Every structure is written in structure tokens, then in C-alpha cells.
Amino acid sequence: MDAGLKRTLVRTLTVSLSVVAALLVLEVLYRSQLVDTYQPELRALNSPLVLASGKKPTILVMGDSFTARRDSYAAILRDTLQDWRVVNSAVSGTGVLQALSMAPRRFDRFEPSIFVYQVYVGNDLFDIRYPVNWRSVSAARNLYWLLANHLRVVGYMNYRLGQLREPATTSPNAPPGAAATTATAEAFAVERYDPRVKAYLRAEPSLLEDSILVQEGRQHDYAVFLDRLSRLLAYCRPEECRAYVLVVPHASQVDERYVTEMTRLGARFTNPALLRTLEYPFLVHLRERFGGSSNVRVVNPLGRLREAQARQAVFNANDEHLNPAGQREIAAIIRQEILPGGSQPSAPRPY
């Protein structure tokens, strides 16, 4: 073998092994959260006064970009529940895997009396397993998803890099990394819709239907999701804490117009009528899993969101998130769950 070629191969192998070793070390640090990698989001969504310990009982809220905004339902709860400290520990682009990593620090620090965990039917199973589709998605994205399926720190690194690429139009209300919501008055347009959603649907056109109905390849992912969710909720111990699993539905479940729009974006629905059921498989299996828990309640806002949608749109026109009207509706639902009858208890009540 040529000496120059041999040296090149040795250097390439050395660099490759160094990169792999570094990624493995970073993966261990990330999964263990020895360093609180989501501390910036916690500070962005909560004032120092909220983060400081106090005499008020605490409501700890976790979730994804539906919650990780300064103008989300969590902020509305903070403004209206004066007898409670509301800590928003949501992070955009995360799911139950990341929440489970964050949970030990958050529960130890805030000792919540109430835990609200927000689930999103639209992509929580996608976060469990990214698909691979070489025909419809770029090679770079497929390689990224393949790697991120095994090394979750890769997704975290991509998330942080995405913050550096945030457009100047990002909402001032959004925490780091959270894209601006689309103005509710704007009309739907395929070319203006969130490109990430379009990429997801190109890779897996059946994602929405398979997630909502828990079918095909997403059945296994749902089983993983339930297992990790059970571990997460275990941090909310019955004698100290009660938990609410807030299941945010996909827009296509709320109004038929969104089924049409999702179809134009690339989604495939084989039986759209099944999306109209209030008690759909994703939700039903959650109720079955936690129905015997003394301190866990599954919250289904689908019916209320449909009623609100009949009056005005509750989702943004060109991304999948709730608009301010939808956020207010969610806040009202959670407030009613926590404070039945309108009272404001100073401590948790048993079921």
C-alpha cells in the first residue's frame, strides 16, 4: 500500500473514532442530564421570582412547543391562579424521551403538588422513531434521522444549531428556538406552511392517521411512548402530587377543513371519518393505561376545541400550533380540572 494513502487512511480512521467517542460521551452526559442542558429554556419561560422557592404550592408544566411559549396556556394559568406558583419547564421540539431525562432535576428542585404533562398527538410518536424514506426525503435528512434515532444528543445539537438559524421574524414572546406562530388572520397556503411538517409528511404520509389510530408501524412506537410516560409520571408520587396528561389533538381531528389542508401538504388518510371520534385510540389507550392510577387524570380537550372552532379558528393558519384563542381554551380546561367549582385550594386534593 502506498505510504501516503496509508497515512490518510490512518488519519481518517483516527478522526472517525474520535468523533464517535466524543458523540458517545456527549450522549451519556445528555441522557443523564449531569449538566442541565435545558436551563436556558427554563430561565426564558420563568422569572427569577417564579424559579425561587416560595410558600405557594407548585404546578410544574412540561411539554413541547404548544406549551413552551411565554404566551401559552401555562402563562395564562400563572396569571389567573394567584395562589399557585406555575413553573413552565416545556421545551420546543421535545417529547417524552427528553422530558423523562429532565424530570429528576425538575421534580427535585420544584417539588410540585400538581404536574401537567402536555402530549401532542400529531408528532409525539414521530419523536419516538424518526422514519427513513430515501425516495421522498433527502439523503442528509435520512442520515440525520438514522443517527438521531440512536444518539439523542444529535437531535439536541440540531436543536441548538437551529436556534442560531432562527429568522429575525421570530416572535419576541417565543423562548429560544421556538419559531414564531403564524398570524391567525393569514390564510392557509402550502408554500407558507411550516416546512418541518411538510418534511414529516413527505417522509411518512400516513403519520397522522397512524398516530391518531395507533396502527401500522406506529403501534410499537406507542408502546414505547406509554412505557416512558409511565416512568415520567412515577415522579409524581400519589401521596405528594397529582398529574394531568393533557392530550392536544391534531387539527385534523378538530375540523374537516384541516383534513383537506393536511392532504394538500402530503398527508394520506384512508378513513378520515375515524378522525371524528372523540374517544380515539391514542387517547383510549392512555385512559386504559392510567385508569387505575389514584393521582393521574387524562385530559381530552378535543370536544371543547371543536366547540371553540365553530366560533373562531383555534389553530394557526400555516403551522400546527394553537393560536391565542386555542391557548385560552386549553387554559380554561386545565383550570377547570385543577379547580373544580372555581375554588382555589392551597394544597392538592385527593381524587
NUBA-620013 format. One record per residue (C-alpha): residue number from 1; residue in one letter; x, y, z. Coordinates in steps of 0.1 Angstrom, whole numbers, always signed. Each point is the difference from the previous one (the first is absolute). Layout:
NUBA-620013
[node NUM,'A',[X,Y,Z]]
...
end
This chain:
NUBA-620013
[node 1,'M',[+0,+0,+0]]
[node 2,'D',[+12,+35,-9]]
[node 3,'A',[+15,+17,+32]]
[node 4,'G',[-20,+32,-7]]
[node 5,'L',[-33,-19,-4]]
[node 6,'K',[+8,-20,+32]]
[node 7,'R',[+5,+32,+20]]
[node 8,'T',[-32,+15,-14]]
[node 9,'L',[-20,-31,+10]]
[node 10,'V',[+15,+0,+35]]
[node 11,'R',[-8,+37,+4]]
[node 12,'T',[-36,-6,-12]]
[node 13,'L',[-4,-30,+23]]
[node 14,'T',[+14,+20,+29]]
[node 15,'V',[-23,+30,-6]]
[node 16,'S',[-30,-23,-5]]
[node 17,'L',[+6,-19,+33]]
[node 18,'S',[+6,+33,+18]]
[node 19,'V',[-33,+14,-13]]
[node 20,'V',[-19,-32,+10]]
[node 21,'A',[+16,+1,+35]]
[node 22,'A',[-9,+36,+4]]
[node 23,'L',[-36,-6,-10]]
[node 24,'L',[-3,-29,+24]]
[node 25,'V',[+13,+21,+29]]
[node 26,'L',[-24,+28,-9]]
[node 27,'E',[-28,-25,-2]]
[node 28,'V',[+7,-13,+35]]
[node 29,'L',[+2,+36,+13]]
[node 30,'Y',[-32,+10,-18]]
[node 31,'R',[-21,-30,+11]]
[node 32,'S',[+11,+2,+36]]
[node 33,'Q',[-4,+38,+0]]
[node 34,'L',[+31,+4,+22]]
[node 35,'V',[-1,+35,-16]]
[node 36,'D',[-34,+15,-2]]
[node 37,'T',[-1,+4,-38]]
[node 38,'Y',[-34,+17,+0]]
[node 39,'Q',[+8,+26,+27]]
[node 40,'P',[-3,+29,-26]]
[node 41,'E',[-36,-9,-8]]
[node 42,'L',[-9,-2,+37]]
[node 43,'R',[+14,+35,+5]]
[node 44,'A',[-16,+14,-31]]
[node 45,'L',[-35,-12,+10]]
[node 46,'N',[+1,+8,+37]]
[node 47,'S',[+11,+31,+19]]
[node 48,'P',[+25,-3,+28]]
[node 49,'L',[-28,+6,+25]]
[node 50,'V',[-19,-31,-14]]
[node 51,'L',[+32,-21,+1]]
[node 52,'A',[+8,+10,+35]]
[node 53,'S',[-15,-22,+27]]
[node 54,'G',[-30,+14,+18]]
[node 55,'K',[-30,-8,+21]]
[node 56,'K',[-24,-7,-28]]
[node 57,'P',[-7,-35,-12]]
[node 58,'T',[+15,-7,-34]]
[node 59,'I',[-15,-10,-33]]
[node 60,'L',[+27,-14,-22]]
[node 61,'V',[-8,+0,-38]]
[node 62,'M',[+20,-19,-26]]
[node 63,'G',[-6,-6,-37]]
[node 64,'D',[+11,+11,-34]]
[node 65,'S',[-5,+32,-21]]
[node 66,'F',[-37,+1,+8]]
[node 67,'T',[+10,+9,+35]]
[node 68,'A',[+35,+14,-4]]
[node 69,'R',[-11,+36,-6]]
[node 70,'R',[-3,+30,+22]]
[node 71,'D',[-35,+5,-13]]
[node 72,'S',[-12,-36,+3]]
[node 73,'Y',[-27,-14,+23]]
[node 74,'A',[+27,-5,+27]]
[node 75,'A',[+4,+38,+1]]
[node 76,'I',[-37,+5,+2]]
[node 77,'L',[-2,-24,+29]]
[node 78,'R',[+28,+19,+17]]
[node 79,'D',[-19,+32,-4]]
[node 80,'T',[-33,-14,+13]]
[node 81,'L',[+10,-24,+27]]
[node 82,'Q',[+13,+25,+25]]
[node 83,'D',[+3,-25,+28]]
[node 84,'W',[+23,-23,-20]]
[node 85,'R',[+35,+2,-14]]
[node 86,'V',[-1,-11,-36]]
[node 87,'V',[+34,-12,-13]]
[node 88,'N',[+2,-5,-38]]
[node 89,'S',[+26,-26,-8]]
[node 90,'A',[-11,-7,-36]]
[node 91,'V',[+25,-2,-28]]
[node 92,'S',[-8,+4,-37]]
[node 93,'G',[+8,-31,-21]]
[node 94,'T',[+0,-24,+29]]
[node 95,'G',[-21,-30,+9]]
[node 96,'V',[-3,-25,+28]]
[node 97,'L',[+36,-13,-4]]
[node 98,'Q',[+15,+35,+7]]
[node 99,'A',[-26,+7,+27]]
[node 100,'L',[+10,-32,+18]]
[node 101,'S',[+36,+11,+0]]
[node 102,'M',[-9,+34,+14]]
[node 103,'A',[-24,-13,+26]]
[node 104,'P',[+24,-8,+29]]
[node 105,'R',[+14,+35,+1]]
[node 106,'R',[-34,+17,-4]]
[node 107,'F',[-18,-21,+27]]
[node 108,'D',[+29,+3,+24]]
[node 109,'R',[+2,+37,-4]]
[node 110,'F',[-37,+10,-1]]
[node 111,'E',[-17,-27,+20]]
[node 112,'P',[-33,+5,-19]]
[node 113,'S',[-34,-7,+15]]
[node 114,'I',[-14,-1,-35]]
[node 115,'F',[+17,-12,-31]]
[node 116,'V',[-14,+8,-35]]
[node 117,'Y',[+16,-19,-28]]
[node 118,'Q',[-11,+11,-35]]
[node 119,'V',[-1,-27,-27]]
[node 120,'Y',[-5,+7,-37]]
[node 121,'V',[-17,-26,-22]]
[node 122,'G',[+15,+15,-32]]
[node 123,'N',[+36,-9,+6]]
[node 124,'D',[+7,-15,+33]]
[node 125,'L',[+4,-35,-16]]
[node 126,'F',[+22,+16,-27]]
[node 127,'D',[+23,+11,+28]]
[node 128,'I',[+3,-36,+12]]
[node 129,'R',[+11,-12,-34]]
[node 130,'Y',[+10,+21,-30]]
[node 131,'P',[-8,-17,-33]]
[node 132,'V',[+23,-7,-29]]
[node 133,'N',[-12,+6,-35]]
[node 134,'W',[+27,+2,-26]]
[node 135,'R',[-24,+6,-28]]
[node 136,'S',[-18,+31,+13]]
[node 137,'V',[+25,+16,+24]]
[node 138,'S',[+36,+12,-5]]
[node 139,'A',[+29,-23,+9]]
[node 140,'A',[+12,+25,+25]]
[node 141,'R',[-33,+0,+19]]
[node 142,'N',[-2,-38,-1]]
[node 143,'L',[+36,-3,+14]]
[node 144,'Y',[-8,+25,+27]]
[node 145,'W',[-32,-19,+10]]
[node 146,'L',[+18,-33,+0]]
[node 147,'L',[+27,+14,+23]]
[node 148,'A',[-25,+19,+22]]
[node 149,'N',[-20,-32,+6]]
[node 150,'H',[+30,-14,+19]]
[node 151,'L',[+18,+30,+12]]
[node 152,'R',[-25,+25,+15]]
[node 153,'V',[+27,+26,+6]]
[node 154,'V',[+2,+4,-38]]
[node 155,'G',[-36,+13,+0]]
[node 156,'Y',[+9,+23,+29]]
[node 157,'M',[+30,+13,-19]]
[node 158,'N',[-22,+6,-31]]
[node 159,'Y',[-25,+19,+22]]
[node 160,'R',[+27,+23,+14]]
[node 161,'L',[+14,+6,-35]]
[node 162,'G',[-35,+8,-12]]
[node 163,'Q',[-2,+28,+26]]
[node 164,'L',[+30,+16,-18]]
[node 165,'R',[-19,-1,-32]]
[node 166,'E',[-32,+14,+14]]
[node 167,'P',[-15,+27,-23]]
[node 168,'A',[-2,+36,+11]]
[node 169,'T',[-38,-4,-1]]
[node 170,'T',[+0,-22,+31]]
[node 171,'S',[-26,+11,+24]]
[node 172,'P',[+13,+20,+30]]
[node 173,'N',[-22,-22,+21]]
[node 174,'A',[+16,-32,-10]]
[node 175,'P',[+28,-16,+21]]
[node 176,'P',[+33,-9,-17]]
[node 177,'G',[-6,-23,-29]]
[node 178,'A',[-37,+4,-2]]
[node 179,'A',[-12,+12,-34]]
[node 180,'A',[-25,+28,-3]]
[node 181,'T',[-36,-10,-3]]
[node 182,'T',[-18,+10,-32]]
[node 183,'A',[-24,+29,+2]]
[node 184,'T',[-35,-15,+5]]
[node 185,'A',[-14,+23,-27]]
[node 186,'E',[+23,-14,-27]]
[node 187,'A',[-15,-25,-24]]
[node 188,'F',[+13,-35,-4]]
[node 189,'A',[+25,-5,-28]]
[node 190,'V',[+21,-30,-8]]
[node 191,'E',[+31,+20,-8]]
[node 192,'R',[-2,+19,+33]]
[node 193,'Y',[-7,-29,+23]]
[node 194,'D',[+26,-11,+25]]
[node 195,'P',[+27,-18,-21]]
[node 196,'R',[+7,-25,+29]]
[node 197,'V',[-36,-13,-2]]
[node 198,'K',[+3,-4,-37]]
[node 199,'A',[+32,-19,+4]]
[node 200,'Y',[-16,-23,+25]]
[node 201,'L',[-29,-7,-23]]
[node 202,'R',[+22,-6,-30]]
[node 203,'A',[+19,-26,+20]]
[node 204,'E',[-31,-16,+15]]
[node 205,'P',[-33,+10,-17]]
[node 206,'S',[-20,-23,+24]]
[node 207,'L',[+16,+15,+31]]
[node 208,'L',[-31,+19,+13]]
[node 209,'E',[-25,-28,-6]]
[node 210,'D',[+23,-27,+13]]
[node 211,'S',[+8,+21,+31]]
[node 212,'I',[-36,+9,+8]]
[node 213,'L',[-13,-35,-6]]
[node 214,'V',[+32,-17,+14]]
[node 215,'Q',[+4,-23,-30]]
[node 216,'E',[+26,-15,-24]]
[node 217,'G',[+36,+7,+10]]
[node 218,'R',[-10,+26,+26]]
[node 219,'Q',[-14,-27,+23]]
[node 220,'H',[+34,-9,+13]]
[node 221,'D',[+10,+37,+4]]
[node 222,'Y',[-32,+6,+20]]
[node 223,'A',[+10,-29,+23]]
[node 224,'V',[+33,+17,+6]]
[node 225,'F',[-17,+33,+5]]
[node 226,'L',[-23,-15,+27]]
[node 227,'D',[+29,-16,+18]]
[node 228,'R',[+20,+32,+1]]
[node 229,'L',[-31,+20,+10]]
[node 230,'S',[-6,-24,+29]]
[node 231,'R',[+36,+5,+12]]
[node 232,'L',[-4,+38,-3]]
[node 233,'L',[-33,+0,+20]]
[node 234,'A',[+16,-21,+27]]
[node 235,'Y',[+19,+31,+12]]
[node 236,'C',[-34,+14,+10]]
[node 237,'R',[-5,-22,+31]]
[node 238,'P',[-37,-5,+10]]
[node 239,'E',[+5,+12,+36]]
[node 240,'E',[+16,+33,-11]]
[node 241,'C',[-11,+8,-35]]
[node 242,'R',[-28,-4,-26]]
[node 243,'A',[+6,-2,-37]]
[node 244,'Y',[-19,+11,-31]]
[node 245,'V',[+8,-13,-34]]
[node 246,'L',[-12,+27,-24]]
[node 247,'V',[-5,-16,-35]]
[node 248,'V',[+0,+27,-26]]
[node 249,'P',[-17,-14,-31]]
[node 250,'H',[+12,+6,-36]]
[node 251,'A',[-19,+27,-19]]
[node 252,'S',[-14,-27,-24]]
[node 253,'Q',[-20,-14,+30]]
[node 254,'V',[-15,+34,+8]]
[node 255,'D',[-14,+11,-34]]
[node 256,'E',[-3,-17,-34]]
[node 257,'R',[+15,+30,-17]]
[node 258,'Y',[+33,-10,+15]]
[node 259,'V',[-3,-35,-15]]
[node 260,'T',[-1,+17,-34]]
[node 261,'E',[+29,+22,+8]]
[node 262,'M',[+21,-29,+13]]
[node 263,'T',[-7,-20,-31]]
[node 264,'R',[+12,+29,-21]]
[node 265,'L',[+32,+0,+21]]
[node 266,'G',[+5,-37,-8]]
[node 267,'A',[-18,-18,+28]]
[node 268,'R',[-19,-32,-9]]
[node 269,'F',[-32,-9,+16]]
[node 270,'T',[-17,-34,-8]]
[node 271,'N',[-29,+5,+24]]
[node 272,'P',[-4,+36,+10]]
[node 273,'A',[-34,-7,+16]]
[node 274,'L',[+19,-18,+28]]
[node 275,'L',[+17,+33,+9]]
[node 276,'R',[-33,+14,+11]]
[node 277,'T',[-4,-22,+31]]
[node 278,'L',[+4,+17,+33]]
[node 279,'E',[+14,-31,+16]]
[node 280,'Y',[+27,-10,-25]]
[node 281,'P',[+26,-28,+5]]
[node 282,'F',[+29,+22,+10]]
[node 283,'L',[-21,+15,+28]]
[node 284,'V',[-19,-32,+9]]
[node 285,'H',[+32,-20,+6]]
[node 286,'L',[+13,+28,+22]]
[node 287,'R',[-32,-2,+21]]
[node 288,'E',[+4,-38,+2]]
[node 289,'R',[+36,+2,+11]]
[node 290,'F',[-5,+26,+27]]
[node 291,'G',[-37,-6,+9]]
[node 292,'G',[+11,-19,+32]]
[node 293,'S',[+23,+28,+12]]
[node 294,'S',[-12,+19,+30]]
[node 295,'N',[+17,+32,-10]]
[node 296,'V',[+1,+1,-38]]
[node 297,'R',[-27,+14,-22]]
[node 298,'V',[+0,+1,-38]]
[node 299,'V',[-15,+33,-13]]
[node 300,'N',[-16,-1,-34]]
[node 301,'P',[-7,+36,-13]]
[node 302,'L',[-12,-12,-35]]
[node 303,'G',[-37,+7,+6]]
[node 304,'R',[+6,+34,+14]]
[node 305,'L',[+24,+9,-28]]
[node 306,'R',[-27,-10,-26]]
[node 307,'E',[-25,+22,+17]]
[node 308,'A',[+24,+29,+1]]
[node 309,'Q',[+10,-6,-37]]
[node 310,'A',[-37,+4,-9]]
[node 311,'R',[+3,+36,+12]]
[node 312,'Q',[+35,+8,-12]]
[node 313,'A',[+32,-18,-11]]
[node 314,'V',[+20,-14,+28]]
[node 315,'F',[+31,-10,-20]]
[node 316,'N',[+24,+21,-19]]
[node 317,'A',[-5,+1,-38]]
[node 318,'N',[+35,-11,-10]]
[node 319,'D',[+14,-21,+28]]
[node 320,'E',[-15,-27,+22]]
[node 321,'H',[-1,+20,+32]]
[node 322,'L',[-29,+15,+20]]
[node 323,'N',[-6,+37,-5]]
[node 324,'P',[-8,+23,+30]]
[node 325,'A',[-37,-11,-1]]
[node 326,'G',[+10,-36,+2]]
[node 327,'Q',[+25,+7,+28]]
[node 328,'R',[-27,+17,+20]]
[node 329,'E',[-23,-29,-4]]
[node 330,'I',[+27,-24,+12]]
[node 331,'A',[+7,+22,+30]]
[node 332,'A',[-37,+0,+9]]
[node 333,'I',[-2,-38,-2]]
[node 334,'I',[+30,-5,+22]]
[node 335,'R',[-11,+26,+25]]
[node 336,'Q',[-34,-18,+2]]
[node 337,'E',[+17,-34,+5]]
[node 338,'I',[+23,+14,+27]]
[node 339,'L',[-26,+21,+17]]
[node 340,'P',[-34,-16,-4]]
[node 341,'G',[-28,+24,+10]]
[node 342,'G',[+23,+30,-2]]
[node 343,'S',[+16,-3,+34]]
[node 344,'Q',[+37,+5,+6]]
[node 345,'P',[+14,-26,+24]]
[node 346,'S',[+32,+7,+17]]
[node 347,'A',[+11,-37,-3]]
[node 348,'P',[-8,-30,-23]]
[node 349,'R',[-32,-18,+5]]
[node 350,'P',[-3,-38,-3]]
[node 351,'Y',[-22,-15,-27]]
end
